[in-house]
Amino acid sequence: KQVVSTQSTGEIMNKRNVDQLPVVDQDGSILGAVTLHNMMRKVTSGKANALDPVSKIMYNQFQKVSTDTPLSTVSKMLDHDHFVIVTKGWQYYTETGDEIDREIVFGILSRIDVVDYIMNRAPDLLKSNGDISKSNGDISKSNGDIVN
């Protein structure tokens, strides 16, 4: 079992220019998420160091949404949470023909992602006074731009 360190996590975030990363186990099951803010808070307070496993700095309580969740629903969730994990379901079949359902991480959304989407990629929303409830807001139709 490979364990990713806090330092490696920071390097990945820096390389990908993201503020959040999902954490999954070897089977792809979602364990939680790491945010740059929480990493900085834990490291600067001495509660974590570079060699600690990522589990020491991750959030293990989080909200999940699917790729077809309306933007208005996501927006309301972000009133209470710093981020939501976007998931997508997929199925595969074993050698014996058993169907297996899995949930994979499609991305992580934060408030800035929603604001950026509304301001730059959904001008029709601005014409409706920014009322995102009038948009289907299907986050999967954003070509991944709304997902970091």
Secondary structure, DSSP 4 states (H G I P E B T S, - for coil): ----BHHHHHHHHHHHT-SEEEEE-TT--EEEEEEHHHHHHHHHTTS--TTSBGGGT-B---EEEETT--HHHHHHHTTT-SEEEEEEEEEEE-TT--EEEEEEEEEEEEHHHHHHIIIII-HHHHHTTT-GGGS---GGGGTTTT--
